[in-house]
Structures are given as structure tokens and as C-alpha cells.
Amino acid sequence: MKILVTGGAGFIGSHTVVELVNAGYEPVIIDNFSNSEHSALEGLQQILGRDVICYENDCNDPDALDTIFQKEQITGIIHFAAYKAVGESVASPMKYYRNNLDSTMLLLEKMEQYGVKNFVFSSSCTVYGQPEKLPVTEETPRLPAQSPYGNTKAICEDIIRDVVRANAPIKAISLRYFNPIGAHPSALIGELPLGVPSNLVPFVTQTAAGLREKITIFGDDYNTPDGTCIRDYIHVVDLAKAHVQALRLLDKQTEGNYYDVFNVGTGQGNTVLELVQTFEEVNDLKLNYSLGPRRPGDVEKIYAEVDKVNNIMGWKAEKTLADSLRDAWRWQQKLTSK
Ligand code: UD1
């Protein structure tokens, strides 16, 4: 079964392509390479021992989508392609709304047109804001988004839900990711941040590699055991496997009108300092870091309740924080040695 993977050359997309092939699906990538590199395709080729079909197009391009849907027998879509920098979204909201909303709406329209039934959407725990009660379940109310980026995730979830309600043949799942980190254990694919990374782990690995002088930990006065923020860090390979399980669950739904949301995390929260210390321990090195002021917009703590995804989807995170940080470092070393 051919699955269209938008943003399939990106960080989570490329790892999902591997797991799709392992599970017997045939991925078809569409990626405009605006935030990914062709080297990801080479990495995939090496891991899989063969090429993956890839269309170098924008998934906002209706003609390109027509070509793909006419040529390939697509049975499902996993929609990763989106802008994702929180700070940039505050500075350029229209760029985010235009890109992230348009692509989702266009794909849904094309699904109707070509009779494609299954849709998996990349959502984010950002839709919960700072929840009152932890861990967050899927019933935890969504809070007003802190950024246009976060708002695009919430709005897309709503659009998908409404389209599913109105169009019986389409079935969809939104996966609310917690913090994806790590890299493929082969070190052949991983995260490729453009410019200065804004996410924690790429900044940590670039600092350890000497590409950055030091890392600042944003805030040490939060109401947490060591004063730094708490997140639920999930290995990208585990996260990739959740997409396969989502497709399988969609395949099992015989009726249309099926829409559901799932948290995808480990269920465990770690502070920033715990992550830094684990990184130092498992990789046997010292990281140059300092404690600095809070970053505006950061939530204090968030981690997932994962009963629903465990029980209904039959998916569970298998890798530890140590595994993730070992793999992230191996990937960084590979990049720096090039
Ligand atoms: C954010 C978004 C998330 C989005 C992700 C993608 C929110 C609440 N979360 O995650 O939805 O999918 O970005 O980009 O909008 N930190 C440091 N120093 C650094 C970098 C980060 O201390 O140099 C800390 C942050 O304060 C935070 C933690 O590390 O506590 C994780 O930060 P980051 O990796 O940027 O992810 P989130 O902000 O959690």
C-alpha cells in the first residue's frame, strides 16, 4: 500500500519512511527541501538498500499533487510538512497560517477527489499550553495557543475533525507529539537544523561538538525539582513507529467518520538539567552550559498520559532518554566528521 509522506525527507518524516518500509508499506515522499536536505534520501537509501520514490515538490502545489495521485495508487497520507519554528511564527504569522493551513486543506480536498481514505496528522502537545493537571490526557482541554505555530496545529486538528465528520470516506488521526529527539541508530539519518538550532538537543550536540561555545539553560526558577522545565522526550524511531500503528488502526476502521487524537510520548517527564546530565554520562563528556533567564513562551512542565495510545493503538515507547541522547550524539559526530 502506497503512503504519501509529506515532508518525508525531514527529521520525523525520514524516520517514518524507514518504519513504513519495515512494516510493508510503500512510502512516496513529497518534500520541497525547504527545511531538509537531499542527504536524507541517501541515508534512506543506505538503510533500506533501495531508493524511495520522492517528488521534489511543494505539497501546496495542486498540480504536483494531481500528478502524484494520478501516477501512484496512494491509499493513505501522513502529513508532516509544515513550518515549525515557534519564534519565527510570532514574527511572521501569515507565513505560518498560509503554509500550514493551506497544505492541510489542499491535501484533504485531494483525498476527496481521489478517494484516498486514511490521513495521519502531525500535531503537537503545544495544543495543551500549560495544563493544570499532569500528565495530560487527550481529554485535557486545549488552551489558547501561545504562538501562531501552535495555533496552526490546533486549527488543523479542527479542520480535519470537521472534514471527517462531513465526508464519511475519510478517516483521520492526529498524533500529538511530545518532544521528539534522537536519531536513527545507524547514524545515517537524523535532525538537520538550519542555522542556529532553537530546540534543546541539537543545541546540546552542536555545543558538545564545539560548533557552539556553550548552551544556556532557559530558566532555573521554575516550580520543578531542580528549577528547570520538564518535558517528555521521545526517541524519533519510537515516534516513527507510532505512525505505522496509526495507519494500521485506520485500516481497521470499516466505517468512515473515524477521527481520534492520541498523545505520543513516553509518559515520563525530565528536566532540562536531567537531560544535560544524562547526555554527559552516556557519552562520557562535559558540556559547557550556563543557567540563564527563562525563554518567553515556554511552559513550565508537560508530559503525556499514554494509556490511550498504549491500549487502543498498541504502541508504547521502547527507547530510553539515554538511548536517544546516545543516538543524537552519534549522529552529530557523523555530521561533524563530514
Ligand atoms: C517547542 C514547541 C513544540 C514544537 C517544538 C518544535 C511549545 C510549548 N513547544 O517545544 O510544540 O513541536 O518546539 O520546534 O511551543 N531549552 C534550553 N536551552 C536551549 C533550548 C531549549 O534550556 O538552548 C529548553 C527549553 O526552555 C525547554 C526545553 O529545553 O524547556 C525544550 O525546548 P525545545 O527543544 O525548544 O522544545 P519545546 O519548546 O518544548
Boltz pocket constraint, residues with backbone or C-beta under 6 A from the ligand:
constraints:
  - pocket:
      binder: B
      contacts: [[A, 84], [A, 85], [A, 86], [A, 124], [A, 125], [A, 126], [A, 146], [A, 150], [A, 177], [A, 178], [A, 179], [A, 197], [A, 198], [A, 199], [A, 200], [A, 201], [A, 203], [A, 215], [A, 216], [A, 217], [A, 218], [A, 219], [A, 229], [A, 230], [A, 231], [A, 272], [A, 295], [A, 297], [A, 298], [A, 299]]
      max_distance: 6.0
